[in-house]
Amino acid sequence: MRRRKFLTLLSSAAAVWPLGARAQQRIGPRRVGWLDIFPENDPSSQARRTAFLEAVEKLGWTVGRNLAIDYRWGLFDLARARLAGIELLNLQPDLLLCTGAPVTLAMQQTTRTVPIIFTIVVDPVGLGVVPSLAHPGGNITGFSYFESTIGGKWLALLKEIAPQVSRVALMFNPESSPHSRLIYQTMKTAVAGSSIQLSMATVREPVEIEHAMSELGREPGGGVIISADSFLYTNRKLIVELAARNRVPTIYGVPGNAAEGGLIYYVVDVVDLTRKAAAYVDRILRGEKPAELPVQQPTNFVMGINLKTAAALGLTVPNTLLVSANDVIE
């Protein structure tokens, strides 16, 4: 009986040993798996990758010498992210760098041992990614992208630039931005007791974006907030065109800039966020554990205003917004 129990314990240990042993015995460069909700050819993706490579090189890591990075792009839903994650896990990475909520949630469900660093995840505690920001525990830590209370800030910006707005929709794809329902709940609290009618505009296809914008523009007083959502980010040029055609004041919570024609962008500086993530990659590759590294909140935000778009909508931009903006397009 004792021999059988010993063999059982030995086989159980063997199931978890190889990963740790490979990390200790690895010969050659350390390996990072990069999983990203955005497409590879997107300007934001290119800027973030460049910033990351520059940051890790300053910390002593050079691709081709002591570091290898395997990329998977365009993972805007859980199923796609999970398949890509399994591919990367088969390459035995030392850690995974996950950009976006769908990717992070997929990998949280896939591995409890490989260290995970996430970025651009709204409200990681609310989503159940980590139990707390200060003590993430387990194998996951990272950098949050807004808190769910950001919805109140977007509402305030919309009312400041377009005081006549009385019907506001939060637009999002529930598969690519599961956090948006949390944002919506905080927005409901923010409008309680006011005359604003709040609704959700859930969209999964471009045609649904067009339908939602048409509905909002059918009567005066409509406004829309574009949630932090990779699907909407990919379709942001369409949204800008539809907002102009339907004369709907729009706040953008997705990365982008006012030069693209959107009325107001209010977002985290995602390049800065990725640059900071490089420091956590360095620390974990040198032996620290994700559980020991607190989840960090964003500190650098970017606001852009397009005065031409405002004028086309008949809006006057208050000086308080102009002086706060990082980027003003005239």
C-alpha positions as CSV (number, residue, x, y, z in Angstrom):
1,M,0.0,0.0,0.0
2,R,2.9,2.4,0.9
3,R,4.6,1.6,-2.4
4,R,1.3,2.3,-4.3
5,K,0.9,5.7,-2.5
6,F,4.5,6.6,-3.2
7,L,4.1,5.8,-6.9
8,T,0.9,7.9,-7.0
9,L,2.7,10.9,-5.4
10,L,5.6,10.5,-7.8
11,S,3.4,10.4,-10.9
12,S,1.5,13.5,-9.6
13,A,4.8,15.4,-9.1
14,A,5.9,14.4,-12.6
15,A,2.8,16.1,-14.1
16,V,4.0,19.5,-12.8
17,W,7.8,19.0,-12.7
18,P,8.7,19.3,-16.4
19,L,7.6,22.9,-16.7
20,G,9.8,24.1,-13.8
21,A,12.6,21.8,-14.9
22,R,12.6,23.2,-18.4
23,A,12.7,26.8,-17.0
24,Q,15.9,25.9,-15.0
25,Q,17.6,23.8,-17.7
26,R,16.7,25.9,-20.8
27,I,19.7,26.5,-23.0
28,G,19.5,29.4,-25.4
29,P,17.3,32.5,-25.3
30,R,14.4,32.9,-22.9
31,R,11.0,32.7,-24.7
32,V,8.0,35.1,-24.5
33,G,4.6,34.3,-26.0
34,W,2.8,37.5,-27.1
35,L,-1.0,37.3,-27.6
36,D,-2.7,40.4,-28.8
37,I,-6.3,41.4,-29.6
38,F,-5.2,43.9,-32.2
39,P,-4.1,43.0,-35.8
40,E,-0.3,43.0,-36.5
41,N,-0.4,45.7,-39.2
42,D,-2.3,48.2,-37.0
43,P,-0.3,51.4,-36.2
44,S,-0.9,50.9,-32.4
45,S,0.4,47.3,-32.6
46,Q,3.5,48.4,-34.4
47,A,4.1,51.3,-31.9
48,R,3.6,49.0,-28.9
49,R,5.9,46.3,-30.2
50,T,8.6,48.9,-31.0
51,A,8.3,50.4,-27.5
52,F,8.5,47.0,-25.9
53,L,11.6,45.9,-27.8
54,E,13.4,49.2,-27.0
55,A,12.5,48.9,-23.3
56,V,13.6,45.3,-22.9
57,E,16.8,45.9,-24.7
58,K,17.7,48.7,-22.2
59,L,17.1,46.0,-19.6
60,G,19.6,43.6,-21.2
61,W,17.3,41.5,-23.5
62,T,17.9,41.4,-27.2
63,V,15.8,39.3,-29.6
64,G,18.0,36.8,-31.4
65,R,20.6,36.8,-28.6
66,N,19.0,36.0,-25.3
67,L,15.3,36.5,-26.0
68,A,12.8,35.0,-28.4
69,I,9.2,36.3,-28.9
70,D,6.4,34.3,-30.6
71,Y,3.5,36.5,-31.7
72,R,-0.1,35.8,-32.2
73,W,-2.3,38.7,-33.4
74,G,-6.0,39.6,-33.9
75,L,-7.3,37.5,-31.0
76,F,-10.5,39.4,-30.3
77,D,-12.6,36.5,-28.9
78,L,-12.1,33.8,-26.3
79,A,-12.2,30.9,-28.6
80,R,-9.5,32.3,-31.0
81,A,-7.4,33.4,-28.1
82,R,-7.5,30.0,-26.4
83,L,-6.4,28.2,-29.6
84,A,-3.5,30.6,-30.1
85,G,-2.5,30.3,-26.5
86,I,-2.4,26.5,-26.7
87,E,-0.1,26.8,-29.7
88,L,2.3,29.1,-27.8
89,L,2.2,26.9,-24.7
90,N,3.4,24.0,-26.8
91,L,6.5,26.1,-27.5
92,Q,7.3,26.1,-23.8
93,P,7.4,29.9,-23.1
94,D,8.9,31.3,-19.9
95,L,6.0,33.7,-19.8
96,L,3.0,35.0,-21.7
97,L,2.3,38.7,-22.5
98,C,-1.4,39.1,-23.0
99,T,-3.0,42.3,-24.5
100,G,-6.8,42.6,-23.9
101,A,-9.5,41.0,-21.8
102,P,-10.4,38.1,-24.1
103,V,-6.8,37.0,-24.4
104,T,-6.2,37.3,-20.7
105,L,-9.3,35.4,-19.7
106,A,-8.6,32.7,-22.2
107,M,-5.1,32.1,-20.8
108,Q,-6.2,32.3,-17.2
109,Q,-8.4,29.3,-18.0
110,T,-5.7,27.5,-19.9
111,T,-2.6,27.6,-17.6
112,R,-2.1,28.1,-13.9
113,T,1.6,27.7,-14.0
114,V,3.1,29.8,-16.8
115,P,3.5,33.4,-15.7
116,I,1.1,35.8,-17.4
117,I,1.5,39.6,-17.7
118,F,-1.6,41.4,-19.0
119,T,-2.1,44.9,-20.4
120,I,-5.2,46.8,-21.6
121,V,-7.6,44.9,-19.4
122,V,-10.4,47.0,-17.9
123,D,-11.2,46.3,-14.2
124,P,-9.2,43.0,-13.8
125,V,-10.7,42.5,-10.3
126,G,-14.2,43.0,-11.5
127,L,-13.6,40.5,-14.3
128,G,-12.1,38.0,-11.9
129,V,-8.6,38.0,-13.5
130,V,-7.0,38.8,-10.1
131,P,-8.5,38.8,-6.6
132,S,-6.9,42.2,-5.8
133,L,-4.6,44.8,-7.4
134,A,-2.1,44.8,-4.5
135,H,-1.9,41.0,-4.1
136,P,-2.8,39.4,-7.5
137,G,-1.7,35.9,-6.3
138,G,-1.3,32.9,-8.6
139,N,0.5,33.3,-12.0
140,I,-1.1,36.5,-13.2
141,T,-0.3,40.2,-12.9
142,G,-0.2,43.2,-15.2
143,F,-1.4,46.6,-16.0
144,S,-5.1,47.6,-16.1
145,Y,-6.7,49.8,-18.7
146,F,-9.2,52.1,-16.9
147,E,-11.4,51.1,-14.1
148,S,-15.1,50.4,-14.7
149,T,-15.8,53.9,-13.3
150,I,-14.3,55.4,-16.5
151,G,-17.9,55.4,-17.9
152,G,-18.7,58.3,-15.6
153,K,-15.8,60.3,-17.1
154,W,-16.9,59.6,-20.6
155,L,-20.4,60.7,-19.8
156,A,-19.1,63.9,-18.2
157,L,-17.0,64.7,-21.4
158,L,-20.0,64.0,-23.6
159,K,-22.3,66.3,-21.6
160,E,-19.6,69.0,-21.5
161,I,-19.1,69.2,-25.2
162,A,-22.7,68.4,-26.2
163,P,-25.0,69.6,-23.4
164,Q,-28.1,68.9,-25.5
165,V,-27.5,65.1,-25.4
166,S,-30.3,63.3,-23.6
167,R,-30.1,59.8,-24.9
168,V,-26.7,58.0,-24.6
169,A,-25.7,54.5,-25.7
170,L,-22.6,52.6,-24.6
171,M,-21.6,50.7,-27.8
172,F,-19.6,47.5,-27.4
173,N,-19.2,43.9,-28.6
174,P,-19.9,41.6,-25.6
175,E,-17.5,39.0,-26.9
176,S,-14.5,41.3,-27.4
177,S,-15.1,43.5,-24.4
178,P,-16.8,41.6,-21.6
179,H,-15.8,44.4,-19.2
180,S,-18.2,46.8,-20.9
181,R,-21.1,45.5,-18.9
182,L,-19.3,46.5,-15.7
183,I,-18.7,50.0,-17.2
184,Y,-22.4,50.2,-18.1
185,Q,-23.4,49.5,-14.5
186,T,-21.2,52.3,-13.2
187,M,-22.7,54.6,-15.9
188,K,-26.2,53.8,-14.6
189,T,-25.2,54.9,-11.2
190,A,-23.7,58.1,-12.7
191,V,-26.9,59.1,-14.4
192,A,-29.3,58.1,-11.6
193,G,-31.6,61.1,-10.9
194,S,-30.7,62.9,-14.1
195,S,-32.7,63.2,-17.3
196,I,-30.3,61.2,-19.4
197,Q,-31.7,58.0,-20.9
198,L,-28.9,55.3,-20.9
199,S,-28.9,52.2,-23.1
200,M,-26.5,49.5,-24.3
201,A,-25.8,49.1,-28.0
202,T,-24.3,45.6,-28.4
203,V,-22.8,45.0,-31.8
204,R,-21.0,42.0,-33.4
205,E,-21.0,43.0,-37.1
206,P,-20.4,46.3,-38.9
207,V,-24.0,46.3,-40.1
208,E,-25.1,46.4,-36.5
209,I,-22.9,49.4,-35.8
210,E,-24.6,51.1,-38.8
211,H,-28.1,50.3,-37.4
212,A,-27.2,51.5,-33.9
213,M,-25.9,54.8,-35.2
214,S,-28.9,55.3,-37.4
215,E,-31.2,54.8,-34.5
216,L,-29.3,57.3,-32.3
217,G,-29.4,59.9,-35.1
218,R,-33.0,59.5,-35.9
219,E,-34.1,62.1,-33.3
220,P,-32.2,65.0,-31.7
221,G,-30.4,64.4,-28.4
222,G,-28.6,61.2,-29.3
223,G,-25.0,60.5,-28.2
224,V,-22.8,57.5,-28.2
225,I,-19.8,56.3,-26.2
226,I,-17.5,53.8,-27.9
227,S,-16.2,51.4,-25.2
228,A,-12.7,50.1,-24.9
229,D,-13.2,47.3,-27.4
230,S,-10.9,45.7,-30.0
231,F,-13.8,45.0,-32.4
232,L,-14.8,48.7,-32.4
233,Y,-11.2,49.8,-32.6
234,T,-10.9,47.8,-35.8
235,N,-14.0,49.5,-37.1
236,R,-13.3,53.0,-35.8
237,K,-13.1,54.6,-39.2
238,L,-16.6,53.3,-40.1
239,I,-17.8,54.6,-36.7
240,V,-16.3,58.1,-37.4
241,E,-18.1,58.1,-40.8
242,L,-21.4,57.0,-39.4
243,A,-21.2,59.5,-36.5
244,A,-20.7,62.3,-38.9
245,R,-23.4,61.1,-41.3
246,N,-26.0,60.7,-38.5
247,R,-24.8,63.8,-36.6
248,V,-24.2,61.9,-33.4
249,P,-21.7,63.3,-30.8
250,T,-19.4,60.5,-30.0
251,I,-16.8,59.9,-27.3
252,Y,-14.1,57.3,-28.2
253,G,-12.6,55.0,-25.5
254,V,-10.6,53.0,-28.0
255,P,-7.0,53.9,-28.9
256,G,-6.8,56.3,-31.8
257,N,-6.4,60.0,-32.3
258,A,-8.5,63.1,-33.2
259,A,-6.8,63.3,-36.6
260,E,-8.9,60.3,-37.6
261,G,-12.0,62.5,-37.4
262,G,-13.5,61.4,-34.1
263,L,-15.0,64.2,-31.9
264,I,-13.2,63.3,-28.6
265,Y,-10.8,60.5,-27.7
266,Y,-10.1,59.8,-24.0
267,V,-7.8,56.8,-23.6
268,V,-4.9,55.4,-21.8
269,D,-1.5,55.9,-23.4
270,V,-1.2,52.2,-24.6
271,V,2.4,52.6,-25.7
272,D,3.4,53.8,-22.3
273,L,1.5,50.9,-20.8
274,T,3.4,48.3,-22.9
275,R,6.7,50.0,-22.1
276,K,6.0,49.5,-18.4
277,A,5.0,45.9,-19.0
278,A,8.6,45.3,-20.3
279,A,9.9,46.0,-16.8
280,Y,7.7,43.2,-15.4
281,V,8.8,40.8,-18.1
282,D,12.4,41.5,-17.1
283,R,11.7,40.9,-13.4
284,I,9.9,37.7,-14.0
285,L,12.6,36.4,-16.4
286,R,15.1,37.1,-13.6
287,G,13.2,35.0,-11.1
288,E,10.4,37.1,-9.5
289,K,6.9,35.7,-9.3
290,P,3.8,37.3,-10.7
291,A,2.1,37.0,-7.3
292,E,4.7,39.3,-5.9
293,L,4.1,42.1,-8.4
294,P,1.1,44.3,-7.9
295,V,-1.3,45.1,-10.7
296,Q,-0.6,48.7,-11.7
297,Q,-3.2,51.3,-12.6
298,P,-2.7,53.6,-15.7
299,T,-1.2,56.9,-15.0
300,N,-0.9,58.5,-18.4
301,F,-4.1,59.4,-20.3
302,V,-4.5,61.0,-23.7
303,M,-7.3,63.2,-24.8
304,G,-7.8,64.4,-28.4
305,I,-10.4,66.8,-29.7
306,N,-11.3,67.5,-33.4
307,L,-12.5,71.1,-33.7
308,K,-13.5,70.5,-37.3
309,T,-15.8,67.6,-36.3
310,A,-17.2,69.7,-33.5
311,A,-18.0,72.6,-35.9
312,A,-19.7,70.2,-38.3
313,L,-22.0,69.0,-35.5
314,G,-22.7,72.6,-34.4
315,L,-20.9,72.2,-31.1
316,T,-18.7,74.8,-29.4
317,V,-15.8,73.2,-27.4
318,P,-15.4,74.7,-24.0
319,N,-12.1,76.2,-23.1
320,T,-11.9,73.8,-20.1
321,L,-11.6,70.9,-22.6
322,L,-9.2,72.7,-24.9
323,V,-6.7,73.4,-22.2
324,S,-6.9,69.8,-21.0
325,A,-6.5,68.1,-24.4
326,N,-3.1,66.6,-25.5
327,D,-4.1,66.9,-29.1
328,V,-6.3,69.5,-30.8
329,I,-7.1,69.2,-34.5
330,E,-8.3,72.5,-36.1
